[in-house]
Amino acid sequence: MGAGTVLREAPPRIDAEAQVVVIGAGACGLTAALRAKAGGADVLVLERDASPSGSTSMSSGFVPAASTRFQRAIGVDDDTSQLFEADILAKSGGKSDRHLTHLASRTIGEALEWLADAHGIEWIVLDDFLYPGHSRHRMHAVPEKTGAALLARLLAATERADIPVVTEARVSRLYADANNRITAVEISRPKGNSEILACENLILACNGYGGNRELVARHIPEIARATYYGHEGNKGDALYWGEALGCELKHLSGYQGHGSLAHPHGILISWALMMEGAIQVNVRGERFSNENGGYSEQAVNVLRQPEGIAWNIYDERIHEFALNFPDYREAVEASAIRHAADPTELAAITRLPASTLEKTFEEIAKYRAGTAKDPFGRDFTARPGLNPPYHAVRVTGALFHTQGGAKIDDHARVLDRTGKPLPNLFAGGGSACGVSGPDVSGYLSGNGLLTAIAFGFLAGTFSAQRAGR
Ligand SMILES: Cc1cc2nc3c(=O)[nH]c(=O)nc-3n(C[C@H](O)[C@H](O)[C@H](O)COP(=O)(O)OP(=O)(O)OC[C@H]3O[C@@H](n4cnc5c(N)ncnc54)[C@H](O)[C@@H]3O)c2cc1C
């Protein structure tokens, strides 16, 4: 039986049951489970991996939210969900799904405060750097500032709440009746055996299809040959089930890319370096874009360069700043970061043509002095210039996660193609349509965990309300 099958028959047996079954133990699934349990439902989480990690634990763990008490605690008291919503729409050129953008931006603050109050998940607001496209400091993170720590804290809360997370439990197919009500799910175990679990409500929190080459090639051909840097287990099961159930699937060409993945080390080099003054050149030593644009669309720009490679070049000041990021420190330890005393040594260690590199530096000096304009439109006057010694890292463009999926309503219920909610199916995170629109350039920093936590929160709340009915 192929991936994402829906069987239109009664299950042959039932091995266990739960009022709310959640597929996937990432940020979305665990938030949904915690919320459903708090709403009085009997909840079960099914996770294909032996140890839950998901894209959530690979992420930087930064969650944007507006008008939270965590922001107010550091003096950010003029942010609103309307402002946040406007920033999301500005990034996508107005192409994000407006209903979902409104829903996510107004829900996320409440969700983060609830996770803190009900489950002791602490949030700090990052104010050392304004993420591109965000008009206020609104990036929240757990104190360790990593996605792994965020997932660990959610898992610990799930354990304290006595919610079973069944691992090595890949949901291979769904059973649905003639009214599109999901009656049960089948899980396949690594040794080949299977179990069937009846459910009153089902939450799809199994992310998107970044880990499925065939689906990426079908929906996002421009990134099909790039490295996929998200969780390999995200095979697009929610998309297959959505297709089989006749759900409205939206913005399937939308995705988050990243134009700065250390190559071949496969370590994320934060785009904050570019915002601080770093530049990107191709293997010919030439700049090719405005590096202060979005890091998502830069994936495509980098992949278009010879060999699909770029060099990030910066100086000691930016290197010191970058050491604040755990990923960057990892890149230093992995010897991905090269050091050079002057432009000649920089050209030698990167094997970039010295004359072109020198010309690139001369041009930037003119843009900074205001005697010439950058043809790519970057404003070099805002940050200090680059001074020796230099640092450089070889990078490529990558696919981080897909942004399209099932269209949901205010209660995170999955809608069919006529706009009607399915009786008992919910979705969030990468399984639902996101707020980034249909293009790579629509992704505003944090859109991923935004919809994972906000829509997971809604799915948990409203699935619990329906439990036992
Ligand atoms: C390198 C990187 C950095 C990122 N940084 C950020 C950031 O700072 N901020 C931000 O907002 N976003 C970021 N993102 C995006 C963010 O990680 C995702 O948007 C978010 O984690 C999605 O959460 P999720 O719960 O939907 O999916 P996941 O965390 O991927 O969880 C889905 C789970 O479902 C499981 N699963 C899949 N199929 C099945 C099945 N059939 N049966 C059972 N289990 C299944 C998977 O194993 C997985 O554990 C980043 C992504 C990457 C790759």
Ligand as a Chemical Component Dictionary entry (heavy atoms), coordinates in Angstrom:
data_LIG
# 
_chem_comp.id                   LIG 
_chem_comp.type                 NON-POLYMER 
_chem_comp.pdbx_formal_charge   0 
_chem_comp.three_letter_code    LIG 
# 
loop_
_chem_comp_atom.comp_id 
_chem_comp_atom.atom_id 
_chem_comp_atom.alt_atom_id 
_chem_comp_atom.type_symbol 
_chem_comp_atom.charge 
_chem_comp_atom.model_Cartn_x 
_chem_comp_atom.model_Cartn_y 
_chem_comp_atom.model_Cartn_z 
_chem_comp_atom.pdbx_ordinal 
LIG C1  C1  C 0 17.755 24.435 10.103 1  
LIG C2  C2  C 0 16.382 24.954 10.370 2  
LIG C3  C3  C 0 16.251 26.104 11.148 3  
LIG C4  C4  C 0 14.974 26.583 11.402 4  
LIG N1  N1  N 0 14.843 27.648 12.248 5  
LIG C5  C5  C 0 13.621 28.117 12.532 6  
LIG C6  C6  C 0 13.430 29.175 13.456 7  
LIG O1  O1  O 0 14.356 29.650 14.100 8  
LIG N2  N2  N 0 12.175 29.651 13.622 9  
LIG C7  C7  C 0 11.104 29.119 12.984 10 
LIG O2  O2  O 0 9.999  29.595 13.165 11 
LIG N3  N3  N 0 11.228 28.058 12.173 12 
LIG C8  C8  C 0 12.454 27.548 11.940 13 
LIG N4  N4  N 0 12.578 26.454 11.126 14 
LIG C9  C9  C 0 11.348 25.777 10.672 15 
LIG C10 C10 C 0 10.774 24.935 11.834 16 
LIG O3  O3  O 0 11.758 24.017 12.257 17 
LIG C11 C11 C 0 9.526  24.173 11.380 18 
LIG O4  O4  O 0 8.641  25.054 10.750 19 
LIG C12 C12 C 0 8.814  23.546 12.584 20 
LIG O5  O5  O 0 9.739  22.825 13.370 21 
LIG C13 C13 C 0 7.686  22.646 12.132 22 
LIG O6  O6  O 0 7.163  22.004 13.260 23 
LIG P1  P1  P 0 6.229  20.725 13.085 24 
LIG O7  O7  O 0 5.831  20.302 14.449 25 
LIG O8  O8  O 0 5.188  21.032 12.079 26 
LIG O9  O9  O 0 7.185  19.632 12.403 27 
LIG P2  P2  P 0 8.402  18.747 12.972 28 
LIG O10 O10 O 0 9.103  19.403 14.083 29 
LIG O11 O11 O 0 9.220  18.350 11.807 30 
LIG O12 O12 O 0 7.660  17.479 13.565 31 
LIG C14 C14 C 0 6.971  16.562 12.724 32 
LIG C15 C15 C 0 7.136  15.179 13.313 33 
LIG O13 O13 O 0 6.247  14.294 12.643 34 
LIG C16 C16 C 0 6.886  13.039 12.526 35 
LIG N5  N5  N 0 6.212  12.301 11.448 36 
LIG C17 C17 C 0 6.199  12.565 10.129 37 
LIG N6  N6  N 0 5.428  11.697 9.468  38 
LIG C18 C18 C 0 4.935  10.836 10.401 39 
LIG C19 C19 C 0 4.068  9.706  10.337 40 
LIG N7  N7  N 0 3.538  9.264  9.186  41 
LIG N8  N8  N 0 3.793  9.045  11.498 42 
LIG C20 C20 C 0 4.317  9.450  12.692 43 
LIG N9  N9  N 0 5.144  10.514 12.795 44 
LIG C21 C21 C 0 5.439  11.219 11.663 45 
LIG C22 C22 C 0 8.329  13.396 12.225 46 
LIG O14 O14 O 0 9.200  12.320 12.517 47 
LIG C23 C23 C 0 8.531  14.614 13.143 48 
LIG O15 O15 O 0 9.057  14.228 14.402 49 
LIG C24 C24 C 0 13.829 25.947 10.851 50 
LIG C25 C25 C 0 13.975 24.795 10.070 51 
LIG C26 C26 C 0 15.239 24.292 9.832  52 
LIG C27 C27 C 0 15.373 23.049 9.027  53 
# 
loop_
_chem_comp_bond.comp_id 
_chem_comp_bond.atom_id_1 
_chem_comp_bond.atom_id_2 
_chem_comp_bond.value_order 
_chem_comp_bond.pdbx_ordinal 
LIG C1  C2  SING 1  
LIG C2  C3  SING 2  
LIG C2  C26 DOUB 3  
LIG C3  C4  DOUB 4  
LIG C4  N1  SING 5  
LIG C4  C24 SING 6  
LIG N1  C5  DOUB 7  
LIG C5  C6  SING 8  
LIG C5  C8  SING 9  
LIG C6  O1  DOUB 10 
LIG C6  N2  SING 11 
LIG N2  C7  SING 12 
LIG C7  O2  DOUB 13 
LIG C7  N3  SING 14 
LIG N3  C8  DOUB 15 
LIG C8  N4  SING 16 
LIG N4  C9  SING 17 
LIG N4  C24 SING 18 
LIG C9  C10 SING 19 
LIG C10 O3  SING 20 
LIG C10 C11 SING 21 
LIG C11 O4  SING 22 
LIG C11 C12 SING 23 
LIG C12 O5  SING 24 
LIG C12 C13 SING 25 
LIG C13 O6  SING 26 
LIG O6  P1  SING 27 
LIG P1  O7  DOUB 28 
LIG P1  O8  SING 29 
LIG P1  O9  SING 30 
LIG O9  P2  SING 31 
LIG P2  O10 DOUB 32 
LIG P2  O11 SING 33 
LIG P2  O12 SING 34 
LIG O12 C14 SING 35 
LIG C14 C15 SING 36 
LIG C15 O13 SING 37 
LIG C15 C23 SING 38 
LIG O13 C16 SING 39 
LIG C16 N5  SING 40 
LIG C16 C22 SING 41 
LIG N5  C17 SING 42 
LIG N5  C21 SING 43 
LIG C17 N6  DOUB 44 
LIG N6  C18 SING 45 
LIG C18 C19 SING 46 
LIG C18 C21 DOUB 47 
LIG C19 N7  SING 48 
LIG C19 N8  DOUB 49 
LIG N8  C20 SING 50 
LIG C20 N9  DOUB 51 
LIG N9  C21 SING 52 
LIG C22 O14 SING 53 
LIG C22 C23 SING 54 
LIG C23 O15 SING 55 
LIG C24 C25 DOUB 56 
LIG C25 C26 SING 57 
LIG C26 C27 SING 58 
# 
